[in-house]
Structures are given as C-alpha cells and as structure tokens.
Amino acid sequence: MSAVPPSSRMPPGIQAPGGASKTGCGKGCLYVLGGFVVLVGISAAIGFGSAGDSNDAPSMNNSYEAIAQCEARIDKLLKAPATADYNTDAIGSGAGPWTVTGTVDAENSFGANVRADYGCTVTMQGDMATTAVDYFNE
C-alpha cells in the first residue's frame, strides 16, 4: 500500500492538522469600532456643550423650593395635614420674591374633605427662605 497525501480540500469548520487558523475580525471590526468611537465622541460633545446652556435650572430649583416652603407653612394651618392634596403654582425668578398660589384638599375637624385656597410670598437668601402666608380661605 502506498501513502496517500491528505486532501487540500477540507470541509467548512475543519482545520487541517497543524494548519493555522485565521482569527480576528479584520477591517469589519475596525469599521464598527471606529463608528462607535465617533458616536460616543459626538454624544459627549453635544452633552457637554449643552450642560451649561440652561439659565432656567436655578430658577426651576427655586420654584420647587418656594412651593415646598409654602406647602409646609399651609400644613401648619390644616387640621389633618397628612390628608392634604395640593395643586400649587409658583411665579418668580432667582431668589424671589416668589408668589405661590394654589388649592389644597384636606380633612377638616369633622373628617369631611374640604378645599381651601391659599397664597404665599417666599423670598430666598442663600440656603434660608422666608415664607409669609398671604391668605388662606377655607
């Protein structure tokens, strides 16, 4: 019997003994990776560029703080503050004065749910707030 040399044709996925396999992903992976890096760069540039553009952010925070300060003062006037459901709006800018108005639904001393109108003036100075209740109509 004579020796037969191995075939140069191999089925897909089978390596010839001692043969080197081609690993890596070549140009396709580089294009995908490059595209990803470009997208991340653009996203970062857009995000960082707009971070300081909003002049309304401090006013919005002060708006929420003015509302919270007024609602805390109105809570002290209610018979059952734990039952309070507020609908509040604030108008102002910066440190104020902020005009806070709204309605609150809460239980009275008889347990009936009643609505009251209220208004406050809130002025902020640093981390301190001065709140005055202008009216509270049950």
N, C-alpha and C positions, 0 to 999 in steps of 0.2 A: 504494500500500500504506500501510496505517496502522500505527502502532506499537502493539504490544500490551504492556500493563503486565505486569511479572513476577508470577507467581502468589504468593500469600501462603502457599501450602502447599508445603513443601519436604520431600523425603524425609528420613528419620531420618539423622542424622550429617552432613548437608549444611547449610552456612550460606549464607544469602542474601548476595550481595555487599555488603560494607560493613556487614553486620549484626554486632551484638555477641554474643559467646557468653557463656553463663553458666558461670563457673568457680568453683571452691571446692567445699566439701562441705557447707556449711550446718550445720544442727542435728545431723545424724547424726554428723559427725566430732567435734563438740563433746562429744556424749554419750560417744562411745568414748574420747576423750582424757580427759575428766573421770573416767570409770570407771577408766582406767589409773592416773591420779594417785592416786585413792583407794586402789586396791590396793597401790601402791608405798608409800603412807603407812602403811597397816595393817601391811604386811610389815616395814617398818623399825621401827615401834613394837614389834612382837612380838619382833623380833630383838634390838633394843637393850635391851628390858626384861628379857630372859632371859639376857643376856650375863653379868651379874654375879651371877646367882642360884645358880650351881653352886659349892657349897663343896667338892665332891669333886675338882675339877680338879687342885689342887696335890697331893692325896693320890695321884691316879692317876699323875701325873708322877713322884712319888716311888716309887710301886710299880714303874714301869718302870725307874727308875734303880736301885732296890735289886736287881731281877732282873739287870740288866746288870752291876752290880758283882759280884754273887755268881758269875754265869757266867764273868766274866773271871778271878776267883780260881780257879774249878774248872778252867778251861782250863789253868792253870799246873801242875795235878796230872795232866793226861792225857798219855799217850804220843803221841797223834796228835790234837791239839785241832782241826785242820782237818776232821776227820771227825765232830765232835760234833753230836749232835741232841738238843736239850734239851726237857724238859717240866717247866716251872717254875711255882710259885705263890708269892705273897708276901702276908703278913698283917702289917698295921701301919697307922700313920697318921702324917701330918706328917713330922717329922724322924726318927721311929723311937723305939725300935728296930724294925726290920723283920725278921721271921722269914721266910727264903726257903728253901723245900724243893723237891725235885724229883728227877728221874732224868735221866741222860744216857747215850745210846748212843754209843759211840766205839770205834775200833780199839785193841786192846792192842799190845804189842810184837811179837806173832806175826802181827798182821794180822787177828785174829778180832774180830768186833764183840761187845762186852760191854756190859752195863748196870751202872751204878753209882747208888746212892742218895746224896744229899748234902743238907746243910743249912748255912745261913749266918745270921749275925746282922749286919745292916747298920744303921749309925747315920749320919745326915747332919747336917752343920753347915755352913750356908752352901752354898758350892759344893764342899765336901770331903765325902768319905764314908769311913767306917771299916768295913772288912769283916773278919769273923772266920769261918773255916770251922769249923763245929761238928762235923761228921762227914762222912766220905767213904768209903763202903763199896763196894768193887769186887766 
